[in-house]
Amino acid sequence: MSMQLGYTMMTEQAGPKDLVSHVVGAEAVGFDFAVSSDHFFPWLDEMGHAPNAWVTLGAAAQATSRIPLMTYVTCPILRYRPAVVAQQAATLQLLADGRFTLGLGAGENLNEHVIGEGWPPVAVRHEMFAEAVQVIKELLAGDGYTTFHGQYYDVDGGKVWDLPEGGVPIGIAVSGQKSVALAAEYADVLIATEPKPELTEQFEKAGGAGKDRVGQMPISYGTDKAAAVTRAHQLFRWFGLGWKVNADLPGTAGFDAASQFVREEDVEGSIPCGDDVEAVIEAAKAYAEAGFSHLALVQIGGDQQRPYLEWAERELMPAWREAFGS
């Protein structure tokens, strides 16, 4: 039961310079990989940040030398056009010397409504996403000029001129059978936020056997457990709403209203809080047992990253290596 340990650059919790220093620290203490959210808005006003993920990742690529980097995840259907995403991914892969994976997903209204084109129904945006992935794959393949005329996107003689040798691995976020089938066909990596074994099983059956499967799990480290619970409630009380709700809410006020009845004890029951290493390991086992090969932890609180990294190096990593052998 092997599973690599990842660090999350949560762009909703810190400014760009701090995020870069945090991932430098994560590399230094021995995290296996790092992922970055890609938002225009935080989920709640209390989170307080939303710098551009691509600029920040470019800086992180130059400030680090070993740790793999990944978007978790970029939506290529509205705020970004798929051709632009392909160019960004190729450039970042060059800056990262081959350490970058392009994680893609169908997005959230929270971030995409800002361009004023509305938020499509779920069936439509999944069709848009599938078409966008095809465009990105074709442009990154580098086979001459690309002309593409689809139902949602057009590319007129597009070409990415600076392509990395070996290309750019693509991860696709999944939530059900259709997205799993898309991931099995087009992705090098499966991405999911819940430890559902049916997702990894369907992925393998559809052609994804042997490919990496990356999950994500929030924790709220702190030596004062009560304070860690309060911080998790303040910043992550939206987490338990589920992605069917989260994908459609248009702004921070909506997330605040939707989570107004979530209690601290509800958050404590779903997110490991405090400094109990075994609680984190036990929660992570659900992902390993569900067939995930990688798990990125989200430490809640932008101002808590330094003590978290110190604790991770001192206590979490030895326990993790023993439990998951990575």
N, C-alpha and C positions, 0 to 999 in steps of 0.2 A: 504494500500500500504506500507507494511513493507519491509525494506531492511537493512541488516547489513553493517557496514562500515569497510573496510579492508585496511591494509597497505601493500605496496609492497616493499620487499627487492629486489631492482633491482641490480643484481650482476654485471651488466655492468657499474655501476656508482660509485662503492666504493669498497675498499678492505675489506677482511673478518672481521677484527676487528671493522672497522667502521660499517659494516652491522649489526653485533651483537649488537653494542651499539645503533644503530638506532631502531632495533626491541624491545630492552629493553625499549627504550623511547616510542615507540608506545604502548607497553603494559601499561606503566605507565600513559600515558595520556588518555587511555580508548578505543583504537581501539578494535573492536570486534574479528578480526582475522588478520592473516598475511600470505602472499604468497611470494614465492621466485622464480625468474627465474632460469633456469638451462642451462647455455650456456658455450661453450668453447671459443667463440669470442664475443666481443661487435658488435653491428650493424655498428657503425662508430668508426674510430680511436679516435675521440674527446671524446668518452665516457670513454675509457682508462682503463677498468677493465674487468676481467672475472674469479674470483676465483671459486673454486669448490663449487657448491651449497650444496652438501651433507655434506661435512665437516663443512661448515658454519652453516647449519641448525642443525647439532649435537651440535655445540657450543651454538647456539641460544636456543635450547631445554633445555640446562643446565642453561642458564643465565636468563630464564624466567620461570614463574610458572603457568600462566593463559591462555595466548593468544594461540589459535589454530594456527597450522602451516601447510603449504601446498606447494608442488612443483607446479609451474605454468609456464611451465609444463616440465616433464621429457620425453624424447624420448627413448623408449626401443628397438629400432630396429637395430642400428648400433654401435654407440659409447658405449652404454651400452647393454649388453645382458640381456634378460628378467629375467633369473634366478638370475643374480646379482642384478637387480633392486628389485626383491622380497626380497632378503636378506637385502639390504640396507633399504627398507621400514620397514621391521619388526624391525630391530635394532633401527631405528630412532623413531618408535612408542614407543618402550620400554623406550628410553631416554626421550621422551616427555610425558611420563605417559598418553598415550592415546589421545594426542592432535594433532596428525599428520594425514593428508590426502594425499594420493599419487595421485597427478595430472599427467595424462599421455596425450601425444599427438604424432602425426606422424612426428614432427620434422621439421628442416630446414637444408638445405645444408650447411649453414654457420657454423654449429657446427658439423655436421656428416661427412663432407668430410675429416676431419683430420686423420681418420684411414686408408685412402687410398683405400677404397673399392668401390668408386663411389657413385653416388646419383641416386637411382632408380626412374623410372617414377612414377607419382602420384598414378596410379592404383596399381602398385606393392607394393609401400610402405604402402598403406592402407591395402593391404592383409597381409603384414608383421606385421603391427601394430595390426590387429585383432588377429593374431596368438600369438603375444607377450603377449597381454592382457590375453589370455586363459592360457598361461604358468604361468604368474604372479598370476592369481586368484587361480590356482590349487596349486601352491607352498605355497601361503599364507593361504590356507584352512587347511594345515597341516595334511592331511589324509594319513599318512605314507609316503612312498617314491614315487616320481614322475618320471615316464619314459614317455617321450613324443617324438613322431617322427612326425614332421609336414613337410610342404613344405619348410619352411625357417629355422626352429629351431628344435634342438634336446636337450632333457634333459635326461641324463643317470643316473637314480637312485638319483635324487636330493631331498634334504630335508633341510628345514630351521629349524635349531635346537632351536633357540631362537625366539619363536613366542609370540606376545603380546596377552593377554586375550582380546577377543572381536575383534581381527583381525585388519586390516588396511582398512579404507574406501578408495575407489578408485574413482577418478574423471576422466572423459574423455573429452578432448577438441573436439568440433564439429564445422563443417562448412557447412555441407549439410546433405541430407537425410540418406545416408549410415552410416555416423559417428554418427548421432543421433540414428539410430537403434542399432548400437553397444553399445552406451552409455546406452540406455534404457535396454539392455539385461545384461550388465556387470557392469555398474557403479552405485555408490551411489550418485554421484554428476555430474551434467552437467557443463561443462566449455565452455565459449565462450567469444570472445573479442569484439563482435559487438552486439548492442541491437536489434537483429532481433527476433521479436515475433514468426515468423514461426519456429524457432529452438526450443523454449520452448514449443510451441503448439504441434509440432511433437513428442517431447520427452514425453510429457504427454500422448498423444494418443498411443505411442508405449510401454507404461508401466512405464514411469518415474514419474507419478503423485505422489506428496508429497515429492519428493526428492529435495535437494538443487540445486540451479542454480547460479553459480558464474561467474560474469563478471569482467572486468578490464577496467579502464579509466585513461588516463594520464591527469595531470594538471601541470601547471607551476606557483606555488605560488611565489609571491614577491611583496613587497610594491611599487617597481618601475615597472610599467606594461611594459614599453618599454624594460627594461632589461630582464623581464620574457619572453617576446615574442622572443627576440634575443636568449636567452638560449634554449628555446623550439625549435627554428629553428636550432640551432647549434647541438643539441643532438638528436632531435626527428623528423627531417624533413623526415626521411624514413617512418614514421608511416602511412602516407596516401597512400603508394604504394599498399597496399592490400596484403593479405596473399598468393594469387596465385603467386605474384611476389616475396614476401619476402621468401617464402619457397625454391625457386630455386636459389637465388643469392648465389655465392660461398664464398664471402669474403667482407671485409669492403670496398674495392675499388669498388666493384660492387654496394653496397648500396650508396656510395658517388656519383657514376656516375648516377645511376638511379634517385637520388633525387636532381641533380644539378640545375634543373629548378624550384624546389619548393621554393616559396618566403615566406618571413616572414608573409605577410598578409594571405597566404594560411594556414600556421600553426596556426595563430591567429584565423582563422575562424573555425578550427576543434578542438582546444585544449583550455580549459579555462586558461587564463593567467592573472596574477595579484593577487589582494587580494579581489576580489568581491565574497563573499560567495554565493550570489544568482546565479551567473553565474555557479558555480560548482553544486549547487542544481538543477538548470534547466537542465544542461547536464546529471546529474545522473537520472533525472526523466524518461529519455528515456529507461533506463535499468529497472527501477521499472515497468513502463508501459508495457515493453516487457516480464514481468514475472520473472525477476531475483530476487532472495532472498538475494544475497550478491553482493557487488561491492567493489573491491579492487582498491584504487586510487594509481597511480604512480606519485610521486612528482619528476619532472624532475630536475636533478642536485644533484650529490652526496654531494656537499658542502652546499646544501640548506635544508638538512633534519631537522636540529635543529630548525631553525626559522619556518619551515613548521609544525613541531610537536607542537610548542608553539601556533601557529595560529590555528591549528586544535583543540586543547584543548579549547582555548579561544573563538573562533568564529565559526568554522565549525561544531563541534560536537553538540552544542546546536541547530543550524539551521537544522542539519541532523536529530536529534531526533524528532524535531517538524515536519519536512517534511515526514519522513519515519517511525517514531514511533518505531525504533529499540532500 
